[in-house]
Amino acid sequence: MQRYWVVGGEYRDTKFTKPLHGAEEWIGPFDSYQDAKAEWSRRAWRTVDDAHTRYRIESQDPDAPPPCTD
């Protein structure tokens, strides 16, 4: 069963590669994409005027092997 997370927060610049406060915020897990999207929408609209804040939806399949780090 796939799970979903809302990931993001405030970043140092609009490249969105370095979080301002050390680490990205992970919200979840959510059992459905629709639930994750509702949370993403709530956070995205709350910060719509902040150019350095961004959220995205990440999925995780607990049955899949971990990604290769080579």
Secondary structure, 3 states (H helix, E strand, C coil): CCEEEEEEEEECCCCCCCECCCCCEEEEEECCHHHHHHHHHHHHHHCCCCCCEEEEEEEECCCCCCCCCC
